[in-house]
Amino acid sequence: MTDEKREQVHEQRTKTDSVQDSMERREIALHFCREEKAEAEFAHPADVAEHMENLSLEKQVCLMQHLSPEDAAEALAEMDEYARADILRNLDWDEAASILAEMSPDDAADVLDELDEDHRDALLRYFEADDAEELRTLMAFDPDTAGGVMNTEIIIIDHNVTADQAIMQIRREIEDKEIPYYAYIVDEQERLVGVLSLRNLLLCRPRTLLKDEVSSQSLISVVFDADKEEVAHQLAHYNFMAMPVVDYEGRLLGVVTYDDIIDIIHDEASEDMLGMVGAGQDETVDTPWMESVKKRLPWLIINMVNSAFSAWVVSLFEGSIATMAILAVLMPIVANQAGNTGQQALAVMIRQLATERFDRKKSWIAVWREAKIGLLSGLIVAFLVLLAVFLLTHNLLLAQVMAVALLLDMLLGALAGASIPLILKELGRDPAQASSIFLTAITDGAGFFIFLGMATTLLL
């Protein structure tokens, strides 16, 4: 056999082995998907989503292809935004469209919004014209507003029908509606004129006109461009299951439901926690690491500048520290104690702003409250520190300087911690955004200056 012939035989064997390996891998993947499908069909969508997020992308796509469109849609709606976007990009167009079609319009709009524009437009071509237009309308709303989180699968009834006619209409439509808590009553111009719970509707006399039933209602709704945090506050305040969303003419657009509100509150709490330390407010462990670097780096640089300022303050008293080394030992206590006091005030104020409407007068009264807390706490801690430093050094004047500096810095920390979120709010910024970094700069710089300045003046 010639060398050329041997080479051809070797190439043929290599190709055959490669095909066999590929077929074996495909068979293993299919077997895995069948087993996973059998388990997923009897599991809650949230559990399926959590399990899928721990699988490789290849297995995620395979499992999605083997689930029914309804089950796949429910699981996809529960998944992290990065994971579900990757899955949709790797599914065939018709498969991805069939899954999205089974989702509620608000969830489908959220998922589509995570894709690039070309991919999104290509998928929308697989939808019926009316459904595609509805999704485009939902995506046009700001995602941080009521319109961006509302659901349009609601029961809408004309105000001229009777209670029994309304019940018959609900029976016909309820299978296609996701939210059967309330019936929304509209007039001829589609303006919202009333809301009836299904219970109240069933208790109405059969021949009662709905417009008479809701004529004395005090109607509560939100405009489509209201901030989603404000919607959450309203829904929690009135203990509704859903909040109607209208345009400026009062026409009904959709509703925001309690399950969306839970997500909003959870997201806002997470954003506040991450924002306080300068991390990306929408960051998760699945966020691409380079994107996280871009979000965190600016605040790390600002923090470095703040630290440099604190170091510069300390350098002003280099001679004092060299003369009296105990000052270097006591310095961190002042800054750390004030920082902790400020963090407590900061956390309380951010929580207040996150859970209630912004009331300027009430908020600044809360600053005065934090100042009183900081003052009394500072007096108690300062007295304890005075005793400790005196017992350690037998220097009463040093102990007094340390106590006064600690008291002043703790009072400043309480005031700064309570004021920074309000100042950011007044400036139109997120009250939590990097507030911890600004607080640390104030308590460290001021604490070092007060303590070292008093020590230099009174002890040296």
ChimeraX attribute file (.defattr): number of C-alpha atoms within 10 A of each C-alpha:
attribute: neighborCount
match mode: 1-to-1
recipient: residues
	/A:1	5
	/A:2	7
	/A:3	8
	/A:4	9
	/A:5	10
	/A:6	11
	/A:7	11
	/A:8	12
	/A:9	12
	/A:10	12
	/A:11	12
	/A:12	12
	/A:13	12
	/A:14	12
	/A:15	12
	/A:16	12
	/A:17	12
	/A:18	12
	/A:19	12
	/A:20	12
	/A:21	12
	/A:22	12
	/A:23	12
	/A:24	12
	/A:25	12
	/A:26	13
	/A:27	12
	/A:28	12
	/A:29	16
	/A:30	16
	/A:31	12
	/A:32	14
	/A:33	22
	/A:34	16
	/A:35	12
	/A:36	19
	/A:37	21
	/A:38	12
	/A:39	11
	/A:40	22
	/A:41	14
	/A:42	10
	/A:43	14
	/A:44	12
	/A:45	20
	/A:46	15
	/A:47	13
	/A:48	23
	/A:49	23
	/A:50	14
	/A:51	15
	/A:52	23
	/A:53	16
	/A:54	11
	/A:55	12
	/A:56	10
	/A:57	16
	/A:58	11
	/A:59	18
	/A:60	21
	/A:61	21
	/A:62	22
	/A:63	23
	/A:64	24
	/A:65	18
	/A:66	16
	/A:67	20
	/A:68	15
	/A:69	20
	/A:70	15
	/A:71	22
	/A:72	25
	/A:73	23
	/A:74	21
	/A:75	25
	/A:76	28
	/A:77	20
	/A:78	16
	/A:79	21
	/A:80	16
	/A:81	17
	/A:82	16
	/A:83	18
	/A:84	24
	/A:85	18
	/A:86	15
	/A:87	18
	/A:88	23
	/A:89	15
	/A:90	15
	/A:91	15
	/A:92	12
	/A:93	16
	/A:94	13
	/A:95	17
	/A:96	21
	/A:97	20
	/A:98	18
	/A:99	22
	/A:100	27
	/A:101	20
	/A:102	17
	/A:103	22
	/A:104	18
	/A:105	22
	/A:106	23
	/A:107	22
	/A:108	21
	/A:109	24
	/A:110	18
	/A:111	23
	/A:112	23
	/A:113	19
	/A:114	14
	/A:115	18
	/A:116	11
	/A:117	11
	/A:118	8
	/A:119	13
	/A:120	17
	/A:121	14
	/A:122	12
	/A:123	21
	/A:124	20
	/A:125	13
	/A:126	17
	/A:127	17
	/A:128	10
	/A:129	10
	/A:130	9
	/A:131	14
	/A:132	19
	/A:133	13
	/A:134	15
	/A:135	20
	/A:136	17
	/A:137	13
	/A:138	25
	/A:139	21
	/A:140	13
	/A:141	16
	/A:142	16
	/A:143	18
	/A:144	14
	/A:145	18
	/A:146	28
	/A:147	30
	/A:148	23
	/A:149	27
	/A:150	26
	/A:151	24
	/A:152	21
	/A:153	17
	/A:154	21
	/A:155	21
	/A:156	20
	/A:157	23
	/A:158	18
	/A:159	24
	/A:160	17
	/A:161	16
	/A:162	20
	/A:163	23
	/A:164	18
	/A:165	17
	/A:166	24
	/A:167	17
	/A:168	10
	/A:169	15
	/A:170	18
	/A:171	10
	/A:172	10
	/A:173	14
	/A:174	14
	/A:175	10
	/A:176	12
	/A:177	13
	/A:178	15
	/A:179	19
	/A:180	16
	/A:181	16
	/A:182	21
	/A:183	21
	/A:184	22
	/A:185	24
	/A:186	22
	/A:187	15
	/A:188	9
	/A:189	10
	/A:190	17
	/A:191	17
	/A:192	27
	/A:193	21
	/A:194	22
	/A:195	25
	/A:196	17
	/A:197	14
	/A:198	14
	/A:199	10
	/A:200	13
	/A:201	20
	/A:202	14
	/A:203	10
	/A:204	15
	/A:205	12
	/A:206	14
	/A:207	11
	/A:208	16
	/A:209	19
	/A:210	26
	/A:211	19
	/A:212	12
	/A:213	19
	/A:214	16
	/A:215	12
	/A:216	9
	/A:217	12
	/A:218	9
	/A:219	12
	/A:220	14
	/A:221	19
	/A:222	23
	/A:223	20
	/A:224	25
	/A:225	18
	/A:226	16
	/A:227	17
	/A:228	26
	/A:229	20
	/A:230	18
	/A:231	26
	/A:232	24
	/A:233	17
	/A:234	18
	/A:235	22
	/A:236	16
	/A:237	10
	/A:238	11
	/A:239	11
	/A:240	13
	/A:241	17
	/A:242	24
	/A:243	25
	/A:244	26
	/A:245	26
	/A:246	21
	/A:247	17
	/A:248	10
	/A:249	11
	/A:250	17
	/A:251	17
	/A:252	24
	/A:253	20
	/A:254	25
	/A:255	25
	/A:256	26
	/A:257	21
	/A:258	17
	/A:259	10
	/A:260	17
	/A:261	22
	/A:262	12
	/A:263	12
	/A:264	18
	/A:265	17
	/A:266	11
	/A:267	14
	/A:268	18
	/A:269	18
	/A:270	15
	/A:271	19
	/A:272	24
	/A:273	19
	/A:274	19
	/A:275	23
	/A:276	25
	/A:277	20
	/A:278	23
	/A:279	24
	/A:280	20
	/A:281	21
	/A:282	15
	/A:283	17
	/A:284	15
	/A:285	7
	/A:286	12
	/A:287	15
	/A:288	11
	/A:289	12
	/A:290	9
	/A:291	11
	/A:292	17
	/A:293	13
	/A:294	12
	/A:295	17
	/A:296	17
	/A:297	13
	/A:298	13
	/A:299	18
	/A:300	17
	/A:301	11
	/A:302	16
	/A:303	20
	/A:304	14
	/A:305	13
	/A:306	19
	/A:307	17
	/A:308	14
	/A:309	16
	/A:310	21
	/A:311	14
	/A:312	13
	/A:313	19
	/A:314	20
	/A:315	12
	/A:316	13
	/A:317	16
	/A:318	14
	/A:319	11
	/A:320	20
	/A:321	19
	/A:322	11
	/A:323	11
	/A:324	15
	/A:325	11
	/A:326	12
	/A:327	18
	/A:328	16
	/A:329	10
	/A:330	14
	/A:331	21
	/A:332	14
	/A:333	15
	/A:334	26
	/A:335	26
	/A:336	18
	/A:337	21
	/A:338	31
	/A:339	26
	/A:340	18
	/A:341	26
	/A:342	30
	/A:343	22
	/A:344	16
	/A:345	25
	/A:346	29
	/A:347	19
	/A:348	15
	/A:349	23
	/A:350	23
	/A:351	13
	/A:352	14
	/A:353	17
	/A:354	20
	/A:355	16
	/A:356	15
	/A:357	13
	/A:358	15
	/A:359	10
	/A:360	12
	/A:361	8
	/A:362	9
	/A:363	19
	/A:364	14
	/A:365	12
	/A:366	19
	/A:367	20
	/A:368	15
	/A:369	16
	/A:370	27
	/A:371	22
	/A:372	15
	/A:373	18
	/A:374	25
	/A:375	20
	/A:376	15
	/A:377	16
	/A:378	25
	/A:379	19
	/A:380	13
	/A:381	16
	/A:382	24
	/A:383	17
	/A:384	12
	/A:385	19
	/A:386	23
	/A:387	15
	/A:388	13
	/A:389	19
	/A:390	16
	/A:391	12
	/A:392	10
	/A:393	11
	/A:394	12
	/A:395	12
	/A:396	14
	/A:397	15
	/A:398	19
	/A:399	22
	/A:400	19
	/A:401	21
	/A:402	27
	/A:403	24
	/A:404	21
	/A:405	28
	/A:406	29
	/A:407	26
	/A:408	21
	/A:409	32
	/A:410	33
	/A:411	26
	/A:412	24
	/A:413	33
	/A:414	32
	/A:415	26
	/A:416	28
	/A:417	34
	/A:418	29
	/A:419	25
	/A:420	23
	/A:421	26
	/A:422	25
	/A:423	14
	/A:424	15
	/A:425	16
	/A:426	13
	/A:427	10
	/A:428	9
	/A:429	12
	/A:430	19
	/A:431	24
	/A:432	29
	/A:433	23
	/A:434	23
	/A:435	25
	/A:436	23
	/A:437	20
	/A:438	18
	/A:439	26
	/A:440	25
	/A:441	22
	/A:442	22
	/A:443	29
	/A:444	28
	/A:445	21
	/A:446	22
	/A:447	31
	/A:448	23
	/A:449	20
	/A:450	20
	/A:451	23
	/A:452	27
	/A:453	19
	/A:454	17
	/A:455	22
	/A:456	17
	/A:457	9
	/A:458	11
	/A:459	13
	/A:460	9
